[in-house]
Amino acid sequence: MSEKPEKPTPQRLPPMSIPDDIEAIYVNLVRIAHSPSEMVFDFAHLLPGSRPAKVRTRIVMSPLGAKLLQRALSENISRYEKSFGEISVPGSKSLADFLFRPGPPSDEPQEE
């Protein structure tokens, strides 16, 4: 009698507790830096025509954590596109040029 190999048990994430007063932050720009032991993500919000972008939060991860985040993002974008259709990416020189090229100068004072 041959035994069937056991299927790996899907890994489950630990439960999370989200505080009632947590602030959701909109960002449209991320700067990524790294060292041999960590990846640093500075998430920022850039308003058209204003400089500099305001960094809203910094996330520091291990390279392994960043690789797993990349995998999770890829899987979730794939699921999203299956449900809602393909996310089109502009065909300019680069996505950064399309999203963050300077707009016309503003007469309004910039916020700090």
Backbone as CSV, one residue per row, in Angstrom:
resi,resn,N_x,N_y,N_z,CA_x,CA_y,CA_z,C_x,C_y,C_z
1,MET,0.838,-1.151,0.000,0.000,0.000,0.000,0.898,1.235,0.000
2,SER,0.717,2.115,-1.006,1.539,3.321,-1.085,0.783,4.490,-0.461
3,GLU,1.530,5.289,0.253,0.919,6.446,0.891,1.073,7.658,-0.012
4,LYS,0.018,8.479,-0.059,0.084,9.718,-0.825,0.908,10.730,-0.045
5,PRO,1.741,11.482,-0.762,2.505,12.506,-0.044,1.548,13.558,0.527
6,GLU,1.875,14.026,1.703,1.025,15.028,2.337,1.167,16.359,1.609
7,LYS,0.021,17.016,1.425,0.043,18.355,0.841,0.510,19.325,1.914
8,PRO,1.308,20.301,1.512,1.743,21.277,2.515,0.535,22.065,3.029
9,THR,0.520,22.306,4.305,-0.556,23.086,4.910,-0.352,24.547,4.543
10,PRO,-1.421,25.211,4.044,-1.250,26.631,3.725,-0.873,27.417,4.978
11,GLN,0.077,28.317,4.806,0.530,29.122,5.929,-0.523,30.179,6.234
12,ARG,-0.893,30.295,7.471,-1.887,31.282,7.880,-1.190,32.419,8.604
13,LEU,-1.671,33.601,8.325,-1.110,34.768,8.998,-1.687,34.875,10.397
14,PRO,-0.922,35.415,11.328,-1.473,35.602,12.675,-2.586,36.646,12.639
15,PRO,-3.533,36.556,13.566,-4.592,37.581,13.601,-3.980,38.953,13.860
16,MET,-4.634,39.983,13.338,-4.160,41.356,13.542,-5.227,42.139,14.279
17,SER,-4.780,43.028,15.128,-5.676,43.937,15.826,-5.399,45.329,15.272
18,ILE,-6.402,45.955,14.694,-6.232,47.292,14.121,-6.874,48.295,15.073
19,PRO,-6.085,49.226,15.597,-6.642,50.212,16.529,-7.760,51.029,15.873
20,ASP,-8.768,51.389,16.654,-9.894,52.181,16.137,-9.460,53.539,15.619
21,ASP,-8.392,54.095,16.193,-7.966,55.445,15.821,-6.844,55.469,14.788
22,ILE,-6.598,54.342,14.117,-5.519,54.323,13.127,-5.864,55.255,11.962
23,GLU,-4.860,55.969,11.480,-5.054,56.913,10.387,-4.648,56.255,9.066
24,ALA,-5.554,56.249,8.099,-5.216,55.788,6.753,-4.520,56.939,6.036
25,ILE,-3.397,56.658,5.409,-2.592,57.696,4.771,-2.520,57.419,3.280
26,TYR,-2.856,58.422,2.460,-2.743,58.293,1.013,-1.336,58.703,0.604
27,VAL,-0.687,57.861,-0.190,0.625,58.179,-0.737,0.606,57.910,-2.240
28,ASN,1.433,58.632,-2.972,1.534,58.408,-4.411,2.982,58.373,-4.883
29,LEU,3.888,58.204,-3.929,5.308,58.185,-4.251,6.036,57.389,-3.177
30,VAL,6.995,56.587,-3.590,7.829,55.889,-2.613,9.280,55.959,-3.069
31,ARG,10.156,56.288,-2.126,11.601,56.271,-2.378,12.136,55.053,-1.639
32,ILE,12.935,54.261,-2.325,13.449,53.025,-1.743,14.972,53.100,-1.673
33,ALA,15.504,52.814,-0.498,16.951,52.741,-0.293,17.236,51.406,0.377
34,HIS,18.487,50.968,0.316,18.805,49.683,0.937,20.254,49.622,1.362
35,SER,20.488,48.734,2.303,21.828,48.365,2.752,21.870,46.843,2.681
36,PRO,22.977,46.222,2.994,22.994,44.757,2.956,21.984,44.113,3.899
37,SER,21.579,44.814,4.955,20.722,44.180,5.955,19.298,44.702,6.023
38,GLU,18.969,45.771,5.272,17.608,46.301,5.363,17.194,47.053,4.100
39,MET,15.888,47.145,3.932,15.283,47.932,2.860,14.483,49.039,3.544
40,VAL,14.612,50.268,3.051,13.932,51.414,3.647,12.988,51.997,2.603
41,PHE,11.727,52.124,2.974,10.691,52.651,2.090,10.164,53.947,2.699
42,ASP,10.381,55.064,2.021,9.827,56.349,2.440,8.604,56.619,1.579
43,PHE,7.420,56.538,2.190,6.164,56.761,1.482,5.798,58.235,1.609
44,ALA,5.490,58.860,0.467,5.258,60.306,0.447,4.028,60.651,-0.371
45,HIS,3.591,61.888,-0.183,2.485,62.435,-0.960,3.003,63.674,-1.680
46,LEU,2.904,63.645,-3.001,3.366,64.760,-3.819,2.164,65.397,-4.491
47,LEU,1.941,66.670,-4.204,0.867,67.410,-4.864,1.391,67.971,-6.181
48,PRO,0.568,67.983,-7.228,1.020,68.534,-8.513,1.522,69.970,-8.349
49,GLY,2.680,70.237,-8.917,3.250,71.582,-8.903,3.889,71.989,-7.583
50,SER,3.919,71.109,-6.597,4.540,71.495,-5.332,5.782,70.659,-5.091
51,ARG,6.727,71.232,-4.430,7.955,70.551,-4.055,8.254,70.943,-2.628
52,PRO,8.867,70.219,-1.815,9.174,68.809,-2.004,7.987,67.931,-1.632
53,ALA,8.076,66.647,-1.957,7.062,65.693,-1.537,7.145,65.549,-0.021
54,LYS,6.003,65.375,0.616,5.975,65.234,2.075,5.994,63.751,2.445
55,VAL,7.078,63.308,3.083,7.160,61.917,3.526,6.176,61.741,4.668
56,ARG,5.287,60.759,4.514,4.244,60.511,5.510,4.616,59.407,6.482
57,THR,5.367,58.409,5.999,5.800,57.333,6.879,7.004,56.628,6.293
58,ARG,7.814,56.040,7.154,8.988,55.268,6.741,8.806,53.852,7.262
59,ILE,9.005,52.887,6.376,8.923,51.471,6.733,10.310,50.872,6.493
60,VAL,10.833,50.162,7.481,12.121,49.492,7.359,11.859,47.990,7.464
61,MET,12.365,47.230,6.474,12.152,45.787,6.431,13.464,45.078,6.134
62,SER,13.498,43.802,6.470,14.625,42.975,6.050,14.488,42.726,4.548
63,PRO,15.574,42.393,3.848,15.448,42.048,2.428,14.467,40.887,2.203
64,LEU,14.456,39.908,3.094,13.501,38.805,2.965,12.076,39.314,3.105
65,GLY,11.816,40.163,4.084,10.483,40.734,4.248,10.050,41.513,3.016
66,ALA,10.981,42.274,2.420,10.668,43.038,1.212,10.356,42.104,0.045
67,LYS,11.094,41.016,-0.075,10.844,40.039,-1.150,9.464,39.398,-0.972
68,LEU,9.112,39.077,0.263,7.790,38.499,0.527,6.683,39.527,0.270
69,LEU,6.941,40.797,0.586,5.980,41.857,0.276,5.788,41.957,-1.231
70,GLN,6.888,41.910,-1.986,6.806,41.958,-3.449,5.937,40.813,-3.963
71,ARG,6.135,39.620,-3.436,5.351,38.465,-3.854,3.866,38.663,-3.518
72,ALA,3.588,39.146,-2.314,2.202,39.370,-1.902,1.538,40.436,-2.771
73,LEU,2.271,41.502,-3.099,1.723,42.543,-3.969,1.413,41.981,-5.360
74,SER,2.332,41.198,-5.914,2.122,40.602,-7.241,0.887,39.711,-7.246
75,GLU,0.758,38.873,-6.222,-0.400,37.983,-6.146,-1.699,38.772,-6.026
76,ASN,-1.694,39.827,-5.215,-2.906,40.606,-5.017,-3.253,41.468,-6.222
77,ILE,-2.266,41.985,-6.921,-2.546,42.734,-8.154,-3.143,41.793,-9.194
78,SER,-2.633,40.583,-9.280,-3.178,39.590,-10.206,-4.646,39.299,-9.877
79,ARG,-4.954,39.102,-8.596,-6.353,38.861,-8.186,-7.232,40.063,-8.497
80,TYR,-6.717,41.258,-8.237,-7.463,42.483,-8.517,-7.812,42.566,-10.004
81,GLU,-6.798,42.320,-10.866,-7.017,42.426,-12.305,-7.984,41.358,-12.813
82,LYS,-7.999,40.189,-12.197,-8.969,39.167,-12.579,-10.386,39.614,-12.242
83,SER,-10.545,40.347,-11.153,-11.865,40.812,-10.729,-12.306,42.092,-11.436
84,PHE,-11.380,43.034,-11.642,-11.756,44.367,-12.100,-11.167,44.779,-13.439
85,GLY,-10.339,43.950,-14.030,-9.713,44.285,-15.300,-8.289,44.769,-15.118
86,GLU,-7.559,44.753,-16.221,-6.144,45.102,-16.187,-5.932,46.557,-15.795
87,ILE,-4.933,46.789,-14.987,-4.514,48.142,-14.613,-3.577,48.619,-15.710
88,SER,-3.978,49.667,-16.410,-3.124,50.131,-17.506,-2.051,51.069,-16.968
89,VAL,-0.852,50.888,-17.473,0.286,51.714,-17.096,0.560,52.656,-18.265
90,PRO,0.706,53.964,-18.004,0.949,54.921,-19.093,2.187,54.550,-19.895
91,GLY,2.192,54.893,-21.169,3.296,54.529,-22.051,4.338,55.607,-22.216
92,SER,4.479,56.519,-21.250,5.510,57.556,-21.355,6.890,56.946,-21.122
93,LYS,7.937,57.804,-21.171,9.306,57.315,-20.976,9.399,56.450,-19.725
94,SER,8.820,56.945,-18.648,8.817,56.168,-17.414,7.567,56.526,-16.637
95,LEU,7.154,55.633,-15.800,5.985,55.879,-14.964,6.223,57.076,-14.055
96,ALA,7.435,57.206,-13.522,7.747,58.334,-12.642,7.599,59.657,-13.392
97,ASP,8.043,59.715,-14.649,7.888,60.941,-15.435,6.415,61.288,-15.601
98,PHE,5.595,60.284,-15.853,4.167,60.508,-16.057,3.498,61.001,-14.778
99,LEU,3.817,60.364,-13.664,3.130,60.688,-12.422,3.664,61.934,-11.739
100,PHE,4.978,62.193,-11.855,5.574,63.205,-11.005,6.311,64.309,-11.739
101,ARG,6.103,64.456,-13.045,6.756,65.569,-13.725,6.176,66.870,-13.165
102,PRO,7.006,67.901,-13.081,6.516,69.144,-12.482,5.361,69.724,-13.293
103,GLY,4.364,70.200,-12.583,3.241,70.873,-13.220,3.552,72.344,-13.388
104,PRO,2.581,73.112,-13.875,2.819,74.551,-14.015,3.034,75.190,-12.656
105,PRO,3.837,76.265,-12.582,4.076,76.922,-11.292,2.767,77.412,-10.696
106,SER,2.693,77.350,-9.384,1.501,77.772,-8.665,1.749,79.123,-8.005
107,ASP,0.712,79.977,-7.977,0.818,81.275,-7.287,0.523,81.137,-5.810
108,GLU,0.005,79.957,-5.393,-0.350,79.746,-4.003,0.898,79.423,-3.182
109,PRO,0.957,79.900,-1.922,2.115,79.562,-1.082,2.116,78.055,-0.767
110,GLN,3.315,77.484,-0.662,3.444,76.063,-0.362,3.343,75.824,1.124
111,GLU,2.696,74.693,1.486,2.599,74.316,2.896,3.865,73.638,3.325
112,GLU,4.226,73.761,4.562,5.404,73.095,5.131,4.981,71.839,5.817
